[in-house]
Amino acid sequence: SIISVALNYFPHRFQHEDAPQFAYYAYGEDYHDIVKEKLSRLFDFIKLRFPGVSGRYFSDSAPVLERFWAARSGLGFVGKNTLLIIPGKGSYFFLGELIVDLELDYDSPISQNCGKCRRCLDACPTGAIEKPHWVNARKCISYQTIENKGEISSEIVPRLSNNVYGCDICQVVCPWNRYARPHSTPEFNPSDEFLSLDYKRLQEMDEDTYRRIFRRSAVKRAKFAGLKRNLDAWKSSQQTEGGIS
């Protein structure tokens, strides 16, 4: 059986709107560690109830179709932006799975969906959501600023829309996220130092400072060189739009 879970990460506090923007999920500590620690505790509880049970748990750390299984479990539905949307709560959630060798009672998929809404498709500055439920990763700002190890495409740079690491635009415009409420996980709270990062501080940041600020953060996935590359692209995009703030 696959037990699907979701953990809210919607922030209490936000960066200044003029600063180079980091995706909300990167505000606090690395979610991989936090979600897996909570899954470990859940597995310990299950082992008390079912001695001898075997299992493994994951959070974006194995080739598990997280959104597919979360939708199959009735946790939410997959929106046109390809993210899992939980009715009444929104999409700002980390997903995790606990796979056990037990046959458990299971839930059913829910019938809700996006209807005729296409706000995410219309709002994406690079047109990465080419059609409902289909994202072209090469056009996606999150992919370009996090996973891409080369230079950011010259076609993407003018459309970064103030983003320096990741992007939340398709979530911000989603009507379901009007229900989003701040998380209750202290590890996801941003530090004052993080929230104070503006262009000047990021530009002057050396690698030691980067390691100190982001040592427990998912931002370290891009590495220091990747963040500096992103900042250069951000600067170019701001000059294209009429000035650096």
JOSULBEL-V512061 format. One record per pair of residues at least 12 apart in sequence whose C-alpha atoms are under 10 Angstrom apart, sorted by sequence separation. I is the first residue (numbers start at 1). J is the second residue. If there is no record, write none. Layout:
BEGIN
I&J  I&J
END
This chain:
BEGIN
15&27  43&55  74&86  75&87  76&88  79&91  120&132  121&133  126&138  127&139  128&140  144&156  211&223  11&24  14&27  43&56  71&84  76&89  78&91  118&131  121&134  126&139  127&140  128&141  139&152  144&157  210&223  211&224  10&24  11&25  13&27  43&57  70&84  71&85  76&90  77&91  118&132  121&135  125&139  126&140  138&152  139&153  210&224  9&24  10&25  42&57  67&82  70&85  71&86  76&91  117&132  124&139  125&140  126&141  138&153  141&156  145&160  209&224  9&25  11&27  40&56  67&83  68&84  70&86  124&140  125&141  139&155  140&156  141&157  144&160  207&223  208&224  8&25  9&26  10&27  11&28  39&56  40&57  67&84  124&141  139&156  207&224  210&227  9&27  39&57  40&58  66&84  67&85  114&132  138&156  141&159  142&160  145&163  146&164  206&224  207&225  9&28  38&57  39&58  141&160  145&164  146&165  147&166  194&213  205&224  37&57  39&59  140&160  141&161  144&164  145&165  146&166  193&213  194&214  36&57  37&58  142&163  144&165  145&166  146&167  207&228  9&31  35&57  36&58  141&163  142&164  143&165  144&166  145&167  191&213  206&228  35&58  36&59  87&110  141&164  142&165  143&166  144&167  205&228  7&31  35&59  36&60  86&110  141&165  142&166  143&167  203&227  33&58  34&59  35&60  36&61  70&95  87&112  141&166  142&167  202&227  203&228  32&58  33&59  70&96  86&112  87&113  140&166  141&167  142&168  202&228  7&34  32&59  69&96  70&97  85&112  140&167  141&168  190&217  7&35  31&59  32&60  66&94  67&95  69&97  85&113  141&169  203&231  6&35  31&60  32&61  66&95  67&96  85&114  126&155  127&156  187&216  188&217  202&231  203&232  5&35  66&96  126&156  7&38  66&97  125&156  126&157  64&96  65&97  74&106  75&107  77&109  126&158  127&159  199&231  203&235  5&38  64&97  73&106  74&107  75&108  76&109  77&110  79&112  80&113  81&114  125&158  126&159  5&39  60&94  72&106  73&107  74&108  75&109  76&110  77&111  78&112  79&113  80&114  125&159  126&160  4&39  59&94  60&95  61&96  72&107  73&108  74&109  75&110  76&111  77&112  78&113  79&114  80&115  124&159  125&160  126&161  164&199  199&234  3&39  59&95  60&96  71&107  72&108  73&109  74&110  76&112  77&113  78&114  79&115  125&161  199&235  58&95  59&96  60&97  71&108  72&109  73&110  74&111  76&113  77&114  80&117  81&118  124&161  58&96  59&97  71&109  72&110  79&117  80&118  81&119  57&96  58&97  59&98  70&109  71&110  79&118  80&119  81&120  57&97  58&98  69&109  80&120  81&121  56&97  57&98  58&99  79&120  80&121  129&170  56&98  57&99  55&98  56&99  57&100  81&124  124&167  55&99  56&100  124&168  125&169  54&99  55&100  56&101  124&169  125&170  199&244  200&245  54&100  55&101  123&169  124&170  199&245  53&100  54&101  55&102  81&128  82&129  123&170  124&171  198&245  53&101  54&102  81&129  122&170  123&171  52&101  53&102  80&129  81&130  120&169  121&170  123&172  124&173  81&131  82&132  83&133  119&169  120&170  123&173  80&131  81&132  82&133  119&170  120&171  122&173  123&174  50&102  80&132  81&133  82&134  118&170  119&171  120&172  121&173  2&55  4&57  6&59  79&132  80&133  81&134  82&135  119&172  120&173  166&219  1&55  2&56  3&57  4&58  5&59  46&100  79&133  80&134  81&135  119&173  120&174  165&219  2&57  4&59  43&98  78&133  80&135  118&173  119&174  120&175  42&98  43&99  118&174  119&175  39&96  43&100  117&174  165&222  38&96  39&97  40&98  117&175  35&94  36&95  39&98  34&94  35&95  36&96  114&174  5&66  35&96  36&97  114&175  165&226  4&66  32&94  35&97  36&98  114&176  164&226  165&227  4&67  31&94  32&95  164&227  5&69  6&70  31&95  32&96  164&228  166&230  4&69  5&70  164&229  165&230  3&69  4&70  164&230  165&231  2&69  3&70  4&71  25&92  163&230  164&231  2&70  4&72  5&73  24&92  25&93  163&231  164&232  4&73  6&75  25&94  162&231  164&233  165&234  2&72  3&73  4&74  5&75  6&76  160&230  163&233  164&234  2&73  4&75  162&233  163&234  164&235  146&218  162&234  146&219  149&222  157&230  160&233  161&234  162&235  146&220  147&221  148&222  149&223  152&226  159&233  160&234  163&237  146&221  147&222  151&226  157&232  158&233  159&234  160&235  162&237  92&168  146&222  149&225  150&226  157&233  158&234  160&236  161&237  162&238  145&222  146&223  149&226  152&229  156&233  157&234  158&235  160&237  161&238  6&84  148&226  151&229  152&230  157&235  158&236  159&237  160&238  92&171  147&226  150&229  151&230  154&233  157&236  158&237  159&238  162&241  6&86  10&90  91&171  92&172  146&226  149&229  152&232  153&233  157&237  158&238  161&241  8&89  10&91  11&92  90&171  91&172  145&226  146&227  152&233  156&237  157&238  158&239  159&240  8&90  9&91  10&92  145&227  151&233  154&236  158&240  159&241  162&244  8&91  9&92  10&93  91&174  154&237  157&240  158&241  162&245  8&92  9&93  90&174  145&229  146&230  6&91  7&92  8&93  9&94  90&175  91&176  92&177  145&230  6&92  7&93  8&94  85&171  90&176  91&177  144&230  145&231  6&93  7&94  8&95  83&170  89&176  90&177  93&180  5&93  6&94  7&95  82&170  83&171  88&176  89&177  90&178  91&179  92&180  145&233  5&94  6&95  7&96  81&170  85&174  87&176  88&177  89&178  90&179  91&180  92&181  5&95  6&96  80&170  81&171  86&176  87&177  88&178  89&179  90&180  92&182  93&183  4&95  5&96  6&97  85&176  86&177  88&179  89&180  90&181  92&183  4&96  5&97  85&177  87&179  88&180  89&181  3&96  4&97  5&98  81&174  86&179  88&181  2&96  3&97  4&98  80&174  86&180  2&97  3&98  4&99  79&174  1&97  2&98  3&99  1&98  2&99  3&100  79&176  1&99  2&100  1&100  2&101  1&101  2&102  1&102  2&103  3&104  1&103  2&104  1&104  3&106  1&105  2&106  1&106  23&142  22&142  21&160  26&165  21&161  22&162  23&163  26&166  20&161  21&162  22&163  23&164  24&165  25&166  20&162  21&163  22&164  23&165  24&166  25&167  19&162  20&163  21&164  22&165  23&166  24&167  25&168  18&162  19&163  20&164  21&165  22&166  23&167  24&168  17&162  19&164  20&165  21&166  22&167  23&168  21&167  22&168  23&169  21&168  34&185  34&187  34&188  31&187  28&185  29&186  30&187  31&188  28&186  29&187  30&188  28&187  29&188  27&187  28&188  29&189  27&188  28&189  29&190  26&188  27&189  28&190  29&191  25&188  26&189  27&190  28&191  24&188  26&190  27&191  24&190  28&194  10&177  27&194  27&195  11&180  12&181  13&182  10&180  11&181  12&182  9&180  10&181  11&182  12&183  8&180  9&181  10&182  11&183  12&184  22&194  8&181  9&182  10&183  11&184  22&195  8&182  9&183  10&184  11&185  21&195  8&183  9&184  10&185  14&189  15&190  22&197  7&183  8&184  9&185  12&188  13&189  14&190  19&195  21&197  7&184  8&185  11&188  12&189  13&190  15&192  19&196  20&197  21&198  7&185  9&187  10&188  11&189  12&190  13&191  19&197  20&198  21&199  9&188  10&189  11&190  13&192  15&194  16&195  19&198  20&199  8&188  9&189  14&194  15&195  16&196  18&198  19&199  14&195  15&196  16&197  17&198  18&199  19&200  13&195  15&197  16&198  20&202  15&198  19&202  33&216  30&214  33&217  29&214  30&215  31&216  32&217  33&218  28&214  29&215  30&216  31&217  32&218  27&214  29&216  30&217  31&218  26&214  28&216  29&217  30&218  28&217  29&218  30&219  27&217  28&218  29&219  30&220  26&217  27&218  28&219  30&221  25&217  26&218  27&219  25&218  26&219  25&219  26&220  23&219  22&219  20&230  20&231  21&234  20&234  20&235  20&238  20&244  19&244  20&245  18&244  19&245  18&245  17&245
END
